[in-house]
Structures are given as C-alpha cells and as structure tokens.
Amino acid sequence: MLTIVRDPAPAPIARRSPALAHLTPNWFAVVMGTGIIAVGAASLPVDLPGRDSIARGFWVLATAALLLLSVAFAAHWVRHREQALGYARNPAMAPFYGALPMAVLTVGAGAAGVGTEIFGPSAVVAAALLWALGTVAGVTAAIIVPPRMLSGGIPSPVWLMPVVPPMVSAATGAALIPHLPEGQARLTMLLGCYALFAMALTAAVVTMAVVIGHLARAGLPGVQAIPTMWIPLGVIGQSIAAANLLGRVSGTAVSSDAAAGLRAFGVAYGTGVAGIGALVLGFACLLTYRAAGRGLRFSMSWWSFTFPLGACAVGAGALGMATDSVAVQWFSVALFALLLGIWAVVAANTARGVWTRTLLVPAP
C-alpha cells in the first residue's frame, strides 16, 4: 500500500482493480434492458415516427455494451479467477448467469430486425451465429444453474433468470426461419423452437411454483428486492411473443392446415396468458409503489423493470398482429412508451453509479 501511495503512476490501476474484481453477471441485464428497446421498436405493430431511429440507436448501444462487458467479464475471470469462482459457486449469484445468454440473444434479435438496415444481409449471418451461441449457453444454464440454486439459495423470482433463455431463443428464432433453405432446414428450426418453448415453459412453471410457495410461507422479499418481482413478466411476454411469432412463420415450414393450427394455438395461448400478465403487472406496480414509499433505493436490480416490460410490449405487439386487434396493438405501444421512460431513469442512475464508483464495489 505504501508503494502505491508513493508512486502516482499505479494509483489509477489500484482504484480500478476493485471494479473488475467484483464484476458480476447481473451487469449483462444492462444489455438485455437496452437491446429489448431495439427489438421492441422494430416489432411495433404501429408505424410511429422515429421508431426506426430508436431501433437502430438502441441496437448499436446494446451491441457496444455487450462487447464491452464481454471483454471485461473475460478479464475478470483471468485476473480474478478465485473471485469469479466464488461468485459462480454462490447460490444467490448463480441465477444471474442466465443474463449472459439472454444478452447475446437480445443483441442477435436486434441484428435480425435492425442490423440488416446497417450492414445488409451479413447481419442475418451474425444474428444466426448469436442465436446459436445464446441458445447453447442458455440451455446449458437451464440445466446447470438450477441445482446450484437449490444447494442453498432462497427461492425468489430471480430463480427464473437461468430458465428463461430457451424461451428467448424460441421467440427470437422465429425471425431466422424464413432465411433458412426451404424444406427440412426450416422444419427443423421450427420444431426446435417449439421444443425450446416447451422446455422453458415447463421449467418456469415449476420454478414459479417453488417461488410462490416460499413467498406464501416467508412473505414478500425486502424493499430493495421488490424490483425482482417484475421478472416473471419476462417469461409471460416472451412466451406470448414466441407462440405467435412462430405461428406467423410456420406456414413457411409446414402445411397450411398445420400452420393454421399453430396460429390458433398462438392466439389462444397469448390471450389466456395475457390475462395472467395483466394481473402480474398490476401486482408488480403496486408492490413497487409501496416500496418507493418505504425507501426503495437505486441498485442494479432496477434493470429488472426493463427487459420484462419490453418482453410484454413485444408479446402484446405479436398478439395484436395475430388477432388484428387495434386495442392490443396500441397497448403494446403504451408499454413500449413506458419502457422508454423507465429505461431513461435506470440508465441515468446506472451511469451516475459507475461515475461515482458506488456500483463497482460489493454491496454491504
């Protein structure tokens, strides 16, 4: 320590090292919450002024954040391996490793929907590679992480993080199907996406049953953990989007009768689950309002507001287009507008926390 004080050159490095040492996987929620705005803007069922610029801008921002965090996270594992292993073995931190594949999948979805306007057809190739990488990582997380959570973690909505990625793969994979060769390639992709849908939905239902049982016995989480109560909306929104987006493109891979059945399934599933989503959204808003009055302070958990809400906006848009419901389509616009406002607040607080370094040290 005395050497560092006497030598002014290494001092900046000494101040930076804690930030890298304590770089946790929940930081990838920044990419998720930013990238979902690009995906949501590109998929809005209503052609609003400026939507294309918003989609392009937020996709570029999310891509830059993903690249930066990926390099920093790799350096974290190289330079602070014991610290990284400690986080990976921690049952409370393990669920957040689901954020990594979802960040990759979200940026990949933006590449398919927005990147082609910037980079042309090569963006589709990048989207396919990111989808494959995110899907493999997401399925791996869904298999490996839950046993770690069960080894001593306390059930909470955060437990959904590692089981949601396959659902994101199902929803984002729909955009790639029309770009595949006709025939078996498209059929295989379609069936694979429905398998991912079923995998994630089953895991999410089981996980939520465990979480709800714990909440019924132990009560609601503390004030600072209330933002995580929004996480179930991510599963709801992504599943509605997946069911309807896959139904929309199914005609390119299966017979017209089968495609009609899949579209009908998407509408029926989306309509029923949307009712559950409305209930969960209202409950989450009420809890957040009460928590704000009880001293809710900013933390990285506030990013839990963004991706789930964006997923609901995308899901509502997909359902609105499948049913030709103008009311549902404009509801998706309202959710997207709310998302933009919330993102601005969360991003501003995050930037301030990074500048003051309060977010770069372990929470007390």
Backbone hydrogen bonds, N-H to C=O, Kabsch-Sander energy under -0.5 kcal/mol:
donor,donor_aa,acceptor,acceptor_aa,energy
5,V,1,M,-2.0
6,R,2,L,-2.1
7,D,3,T,-1.7
11,A,7,D,-0.6
13,I,10,P,-0.5
14,A,10,P,-2.1
15,R,11,A,-1.9
16,R,12,P,-1.6
17,S,13,I,-2.1
19,A,16,R,-1.0
20,L,16,R,-1.4
21,A,17,S,-2.5
22,H,18,P,-1.7
23,L,20,L,-1.2
24,T,22,H,-0.9
27,W,24,T,-1.8
28,F,25,P,-2.0
29,A,26,N,-1.6
30,V,27,W,-1.8
32,M,28,F,-1.9
33,G,29,A,-3.0
34,T,30,V,-1.6
35,G,31,V,-3.2
36,I,32,M,-2.1
37,I,34,T,-0.8
38,A,34,T,-0.9
39,V,35,G,-2.1
40,G,36,I,-2.8
41,A,37,I,-2.7
42,A,38,A,-2.2
43,S,39,V,-1.6
44,L,40,G,-0.5
44,L,41,A,-0.8
48,L,46,V,-1.4
51,R,48,L,-1.6
54,I,50,G,-2.3
55,A,51,R,-2.6
56,R,52,D,-2.5
57,G,53,S,-2.6
58,F,54,I,-2.5
59,W,55,A,-1.8
60,V,56,R,-2.3
61,L,57,G,-2.1
62,A,58,F,-2.5
63,T,59,W,-2.6
64,A,60,V,-2.4
65,A,61,L,-2.2
66,L,62,A,-2.4
67,L,63,T,-2.4
68,L,64,A,-2.5
69,L,65,A,-2.7
70,S,66,L,-2.3
71,V,67,L,-2.1
72,A,68,L,-2.4
73,F,69,L,-2.9
74,A,70,S,-2.3
75,A,71,V,-2.3
76,H,72,A,-2.2
77,W,73,F,-1.8
78,V,74,A,-1.8
79,R,75,A,-3.2
80,H,76,H,-2.0
84,A,80,H,-2.6
85,L,81,R,-3.0
86,G,82,E,-2.0
87,Y,83,Q,-2.0
88,A,84,A,-2.4
89,R,85,L,-2.0
90,N,86,G,-0.7
90,N,87,Y,-0.7
93,M,90,N,-0.7
94,A,90,N,-2.5
96,F,93,M,-1.5
97,Y,94,A,-2.0
98,G,95,P,-1.8
99,A,96,F,-1.8
100,L,97,Y,-0.7
102,M,98,G,-1.3
103,A,99,A,-2.2
104,V,100,L,-2.0
105,L,101,P,-2.7
106,T,102,M,-2.2
107,V,103,A,-2.1
108,G,104,V,-2.2
109,A,105,L,-2.5
110,G,106,T,-1.9
111,A,107,V,-1.9
112,A,108,G,-1.8
113,G,109,A,-2.0
114,V,110,G,-3.3
115,G,110,G,-1.7
116,T,111,A,-0.7
117,E,114,V,-1.6
118,I,115,G,-1.2
119,F,115,G,-3.5
120,G,115,G,-0.5
120,G,116,T,-1.2
122,S,119,F,-0.7
123,A,120,G,-2.0
124,V,121,P,-1.4
125,V,121,P,-1.0
126,A,122,S,-2.0
127,A,123,A,-2.5
128,A,124,V,-2.3
129,L,125,V,-2.3
130,L,126,A,-2.6
131,W,127,A,-2.4
132,A,128,A,-2.5
133,L,129,L,-2.6
134,G,130,L,-3.0
135,T,131,W,-2.5
136,V,132,A,-2.3
137,A,133,L,-2.3
138,G,134,G,-2.5
139,V,135,T,-2.8
140,T,136,V,-2.1
141,A,137,A,-2.4
142,A,138,G,-2.3
143,I,139,V,-1.2
144,I,140,T,-2.9
145,V,141,A,-2.2
148,R,144,I,-0.8
148,R,145,V,-0.8
149,M,145,V,-2.0
150,L,146,P,-2.4
151,S,147,P,-0.7
151,S,148,R,-0.7
152,G,149,M,-1.2
153,G,149,M,-2.4
159,W,156,S,-2.4
160,L,157,P,-2.0
161,M,158,V,-1.9
163,V,160,L,-1.0
164,V,160,L,-1.4
167,M,164,V,-1.7
168,V,164,V,-1.5
169,S,165,P,-2.4
170,A,166,P,-2.0
171,A,167,M,-2.2
172,T,168,V,-2.7
173,G,169,S,-2.2
174,A,170,A,-0.7
175,A,172,T,-0.8
176,L,173,G,-1.1
177,I,173,G,-1.0
177,I,174,A,-0.6
179,H,176,L,-1.2
180,L,176,L,-0.5
180,L,177,I,-1.6
186,R,181,P,-0.9
187,L,183,G,-2.1
188,T,184,Q,-2.9
189,M,185,A,-2.0
190,L,186,R,-2.5
191,L,187,L,-2.8
192,G,188,T,-2.6
193,C,189,M,-2.3
194,Y,190,L,-2.1
195,A,191,L,-2.2
196,L,192,G,-2.3
197,F,193,C,-2.3
198,A,194,Y,-2.4
199,M,195,A,-2.5
200,A,196,L,-2.6
201,L,197,F,-2.5
202,T,198,A,-2.3
203,A,199,M,-2.2
204,A,200,A,-2.7
205,V,201,L,-2.4
206,V,202,T,-2.3
207,T,203,A,-2.5
208,M,204,A,-2.8
209,A,205,V,-1.9
210,V,206,V,-1.8
211,V,207,T,-2.5
212,I,208,M,-3.2
213,G,209,A,-2.0
214,H,210,V,-2.1
215,L,211,V,-2.7
216,A,212,I,-2.4
217,R,213,G,-1.3
218,A,214,H,-3.3
219,G,215,L,-2.2
225,A,222,G,-1.3
226,I,222,G,-0.5
226,I,223,V,-1.4
228,T,225,A,-1.4
229,M,226,I,-2.4
230,W,227,P,-1.8
231,I,228,T,-1.6
233,L,230,W,-1.5
234,G,230,W,-0.5
234,G,231,I,-2.0
235,V,231,I,-0.8
236,I,232,P,-2.0
237,G,233,L,-3.0
238,Q,234,G,-2.4
239,S,235,V,-2.2
240,I,236,I,-2.0
241,A,237,G,-2.3
242,A,238,Q,-2.9
243,A,239,S,-2.5
244,N,240,I,-1.8
245,L,241,A,-3.1
246,L,242,A,-2.4
247,G,243,A,-1.1
248,R,244,N,-1.9
249,V,245,L,-1.5
250,S,246,L,-0.9
252,T,249,V,-1.9
253,A,250,S,-2.1
254,V,250,S,-2.3
259,A,255,S,-2.7
260,A,256,S,-2.2
261,G,257,D,-1.8
262,L,258,A,-2.2
263,R,259,A,-2.4
264,A,260,A,-2.2
265,F,261,G,-2.2
266,G,262,L,-2.2
267,V,263,R,-2.1
268,A,264,A,-2.7
269,Y,265,F,-3.2
270,G,266,G,-2.6
271,T,267,V,-2.6
272,G,268,A,-2.1
273,V,269,Y,-2.7
274,A,270,G,-1.9
275,G,271,T,-1.1
276,I,272,G,-1.1
277,G,273,V,-2.8
278,A,274,A,-2.4
279,L,275,G,-1.6
280,V,276,I,-2.6
281,L,277,G,-2.9
282,G,278,A,-2.2
283,F,279,L,-2.3
284,A,280,V,-2.8
285,C,281,L,-2.4
286,L,282,G,-2.1
287,L,283,F,-2.4
288,T,284,A,-2.3
289,Y,285,C,-2.4
290,R,286,L,-2.3
291,A,287,L,-2.4
292,A,288,T,-2.3
293,G,289,Y,-1.3
294,R,290,R,-0.6
294,R,291,A,-0.9
295,G,292,A,-1.0
296,L,291,A,-1.6
302,W,299,S,-2.1
303,W,300,M,-1.7
304,S,301,S,-2.1
305,F,302,W,-2.0
306,T,303,W,-0.8
307,F,303,W,-1.0
309,L,305,F,-0.9
310,G,306,T,-2.8
311,A,307,F,-2.8
312,C,308,P,-1.9
313,A,309,L,-1.9
314,V,310,G,-2.5
315,G,311,A,-2.7
316,A,312,C,-2.8
317,G,313,A,-2.1
318,A,314,V,-2.4
319,L,315,G,-2.4
320,G,316,A,-2.7
321,M,317,G,-2.1
322,A,318,A,-1.9
323,T,319,L,-1.9
324,D,320,G,-1.0
325,S,320,G,-1.4
326,V,324,D,-0.7
329,Q,325,S,-2.0
330,W,326,V,-2.4
331,F,327,A,-1.7
332,S,328,V,-1.9
333,V,329,Q,-1.3
334,A,330,W,-2.2
335,L,331,F,-2.3
336,F,332,S,-2.1
337,A,333,V,-2.5
338,L,334,A,-2.2
339,L,335,L,-2.2
340,L,336,F,-2.2
341,G,337,A,-1.8
342,I,338,L,-2.5
343,W,339,L,-3.0
344,A,340,L,-2.0
345,V,341,G,-1.6
346,V,342,I,-2.7
347,A,343,W,-3.3
348,A,344,A,-2.0
349,N,345,V,-2.1
350,T,346,V,-2.3
351,A,347,A,-2.7
352,R,348,A,-2.1
353,G,349,N,-2.2
354,V,350,T,-2.3
355,W,351,A,-2.4
356,T,352,R,-2.4
357,R,353,G,-0.5
358,T,353,G,-0.9
359,L,353,G,-1.6
360,L,357,R,-0.8
